[in-house]
Amino acid sequence: MSLADITDRLRAAERAAGRPEGSVRLIAVSKIQPLERVEAVLEEGHRLFGENRVQEAAGKWPDFRDRFEGIELHLIGPLQTNKARQAFDLFDAIHSVDRPKLAKTIARLAQEEGRCPDLFIQVNTGEEEQKAGVLPGDADAFIAECRGMDLPVRGLMCIPPVEEEPTLHFALLKKIAERNGLEGLSMGMSGDFEKAVMQGATHVRVGSAIFGARDYG
């Protein structure tokens, strides 16, 4: 696969869903990818990237931003409260707001800085113990709590359980978003992003299908 292949598939999925071309944004997930692979995708003109860890992003993106204009960086992995200030400086959006303590920390920083990245609330649609995210039954209250702190909540994010049909989880996320008046839906990865587009995804997160397999060695 390549960036061009994934872009073609994404445009085809938009057409199949009866959605305008370009209505779904492709986040190229560059975590644990060699710099030369990321640079090659930048050279192709792509500018929206996702990282899982603040520290890894801090070591990678300042240099790329000096060399390539218009880069937009989204944090799609868990955020520890002690890394929130650093995340403010690095990321244009955070997709993993998942607990009151983190929301309060972000709200305090937003007051201090006079700005805030766009925020997505992570919902644990599968109610998996090992996974981050607010439970579906608690989502409405948490969204309201975040809005009460004047946080710029743009949408919701989920990572469905590996062994379950993802469409059910995408549909649940969409339902929660709709009843809370949220438009952003960050859902769908390399193996299921076409299904996510059918359910209304606004952001899909694709890594290995663009960059190749990750080397965790």
C-alpha positions as CSV (number, residue, x, y, z in Angstrom):
1,M,0.0,0.0,0.0
2,S,1.0,3.7,-0.3
3,L,-0.4,7.1,0.5
4,A,-1.9,7.3,-3.0
5,D,-3.6,3.8,-2.6
6,I,-5.1,4.8,0.7
7,T,-6.3,8.2,-0.6
8,D,-7.9,6.5,-3.6
9,R,-9.7,4.0,-1.3
10,L,-10.8,6.9,1.0
11,R,-12.3,8.8,-1.9
12,A,-14.1,5.7,-3.2
13,A,-15.5,5.1,0.4
14,E,-16.7,8.7,0.4
15,R,-18.5,8.2,-2.9
16,A,-20.0,4.9,-1.8
17,A,-21.4,6.6,1.4
18,G,-22.8,9.5,-0.7
19,R,-20.5,12.0,1.0
20,P,-18.6,14.9,-0.6
21,E,-15.1,14.2,-1.7
22,G,-12.6,15.4,0.9
23,S,-15.1,15.4,3.7
24,V,-13.1,12.7,5.6
25,R,-9.6,13.8,6.7
26,L,-6.8,11.2,6.6
27,I,-4.5,11.2,9.6
28,A,-1.2,9.4,8.6
29,V,-0.2,7.7,11.9
30,S,3.6,8.0,12.0
31,K,4.4,6.5,15.4
32,I,7.5,4.3,15.5
33,Q,8.1,5.0,11.8
34,P,11.6,5.7,10.5
35,L,12.2,9.4,9.8
36,E,12.9,8.7,6.1
37,R,9.4,7.1,5.7
38,V,7.7,10.1,7.3
39,E,9.7,12.5,5.2
40,A,8.7,10.6,2.0
41,V,5.0,11.1,2.8
42,L,5.7,14.8,3.6
43,E,7.4,15.0,0.2
44,E,4.3,13.7,-1.4
45,G,2.4,16.6,0.0
46,H,0.5,15.1,2.9
47,R,0.4,17.4,6.0
48,L,-1.9,15.7,8.6
49,F,-0.1,13.3,10.9
50,G,-0.9,11.4,14.1
51,E,1.4,10.4,17.0
52,N,0.8,8.2,20.0
53,R,3.4,9.6,22.4
54,V,4.3,13.2,23.3
55,Q,8.0,12.3,23.8
56,E,8.4,10.7,20.4
57,A,6.6,13.6,18.7
58,A,8.9,16.1,20.4
59,G,11.9,14.4,19.0
60,K,10.5,14.2,15.5
61,W,8.3,17.1,14.5
62,P,10.0,20.4,15.4
63,D,12.6,19.7,12.7
64,F,10.0,18.6,10.1
65,R,8.0,21.8,10.9
66,D,11.1,23.9,10.2
67,R,11.3,22.3,6.7
68,F,7.7,21.7,5.6
69,E,5.0,24.3,5.8
70,G,1.4,23.6,7.0
71,I,2.0,20.5,9.1
72,E,-1.0,19.6,11.4
73,L,-0.2,17.2,14.2
74,H,-2.8,15.2,16.2
75,L,-2.2,13.3,19.4
76,I,-4.1,10.0,19.1
77,G,-2.5,8.1,22.0
78,P,-3.1,8.4,25.8
79,L,-2.0,11.7,27.4
80,Q,-0.6,11.8,31.0
81,T,-1.4,15.0,32.8
82,N,2.3,15.7,33.4
83,K,2.8,15.8,29.6
84,A,-0.2,18.1,28.9
85,R,1.8,21.3,28.7
86,Q,4.3,19.8,26.3
87,A,1.3,18.5,24.2
88,F,-0.1,22.0,24.0
89,D,3.1,23.1,22.3
90,L,3.3,20.2,19.9
91,F,-0.3,19.3,18.8
92,D,-3.1,21.0,17.0
93,A,-5.6,18.4,18.3
94,I,-5.8,15.8,21.1
95,H,-8.0,12.8,20.4
96,S,-7.7,11.1,23.8
97,V,-9.4,13.2,26.4
98,D,-10.7,10.5,28.7
99,R,-11.0,11.6,32.3
100,P,-11.9,14.6,34.5
101,K,-8.4,15.1,35.9
102,L,-7.0,15.5,32.4
103,A,-9.8,17.8,31.3
104,K,-9.2,20.0,34.3
105,T,-5.4,20.2,33.5
106,I,-6.1,21.1,29.9
107,A,-8.6,23.8,31.0
108,R,-6.1,25.3,33.4
109,L,-3.4,25.4,30.6
110,A,-5.9,26.9,28.2
111,Q,-6.6,29.7,30.6
112,E,-2.8,30.3,31.1
113,E,-2.0,30.1,27.4
114,G,-5.1,31.8,26.0
115,R,-5.5,29.0,23.4
116,C,-6.2,25.3,23.3
117,P,-5.8,22.4,20.8
118,D,-9.0,21.0,19.3
119,L,-10.2,18.2,21.6
120,F,-11.9,14.8,21.0
121,I,-13.2,12.8,23.9
122,Q,-12.2,9.1,23.8
123,V,-15.1,6.7,24.3
124,N,-14.4,3.1,25.4
125,T,-17.2,1.7,23.2
126,G,-16.3,-1.9,24.0
127,E,-16.1,-1.2,27.8
128,E,-12.7,-3.0,27.8
129,E,-11.0,-2.9,31.2
130,Q,-7.5,-2.5,29.7
131,K,-8.5,0.4,27.3
132,A,-8.7,4.1,28.0
133,G,-11.8,6.1,27.4
134,V,-14.9,7.2,29.1
135,L,-17.7,4.5,29.2
136,P,-20.6,5.1,26.8
137,G,-23.0,5.5,29.7
138,D,-20.8,8.3,31.2
139,A,-20.1,10.1,27.9
140,D,-22.9,12.6,28.0
141,A,-22.0,13.8,31.5
142,F,-18.3,14.0,30.7
143,I,-19.0,16.0,27.5
144,A,-21.1,18.4,29.5
145,E,-18.4,18.7,32.2
146,C,-15.8,19.5,29.5
147,R,-18.1,22.1,27.9
148,G,-18.6,23.6,31.3
149,M,-14.9,24.3,31.4
150,D,-15.1,26.1,28.0
151,L,-13.0,23.3,26.4
152,P,-13.2,23.2,22.6
153,V,-14.7,19.7,22.3
154,R,-14.9,19.0,18.5
155,G,-15.9,15.4,18.6
156,L,-15.4,11.8,19.8
157,M,-12.9,9.1,19.2
158,C,-13.0,5.3,19.6
159,I,-10.9,2.2,19.1
160,P,-13.2,-0.8,18.7
161,P,-12.3,-4.2,20.3
162,V,-10.1,-6.2,17.9
163,E,-12.4,-9.2,17.8
164,E,-15.7,-7.4,17.4
165,E,-17.5,-6.0,14.3
166,P,-16.3,-2.4,14.2
167,T,-19.5,-1.0,12.5
168,L,-21.5,-1.5,15.8
169,H,-18.9,0.6,17.7
170,F,-18.8,3.3,15.0
171,A,-22.6,3.5,15.0
172,L,-22.6,3.8,18.8
173,L,-20.0,6.6,18.7
174,K,-22.0,8.5,16.0
175,K,-25.2,8.2,18.1
176,I,-23.5,9.7,21.2
177,A,-22.0,12.5,19.1
178,E,-25.3,13.3,17.4
179,R,-27.3,13.6,20.7
180,N,-24.6,16.0,22.0
181,G,-24.4,18.1,18.9
182,L,-20.8,17.1,18.0
183,E,-19.7,16.8,14.4
184,G,-16.2,15.3,14.7
185,L,-15.9,11.5,14.6
186,S,-12.3,10.1,14.8
187,M,-12.8,6.4,14.0
188,G,-11.5,3.8,11.6
189,M,-7.9,2.5,11.1
190,S,-6.0,0.7,8.4
191,G,-8.3,-2.4,8.5
192,D,-11.7,-0.8,8.8
193,F,-11.6,2.8,7.7
194,E,-14.1,2.3,4.8
195,K,-16.7,1.0,7.3
196,A,-16.0,4.1,9.5
197,V,-16.6,6.4,6.5
198,M,-20.0,4.7,6.0
199,Q,-20.9,5.5,9.6
200,G,-19.9,9.2,9.3
201,A,-16.2,9.3,10.3
202,T,-14.6,12.8,9.8
203,H,-11.1,11.6,10.7
204,V,-9.6,8.2,9.9
205,R,-6.3,7.1,11.4
206,V,-4.1,5.0,9.0
207,G,-0.5,4.0,9.7
208,S,1.0,0.8,8.5
209,A,-1.0,0.8,5.3
210,I,0.7,4.1,4.3
211,F,4.2,3.7,5.8
212,G,4.6,-0.1,5.9
213,A,4.9,-2.4,8.9
214,R,6.3,-0.8,12.1
215,D,9.6,-2.1,13.5
216,Y,9.2,-2.4,17.2
217,G,12.7,-3.8,17.6
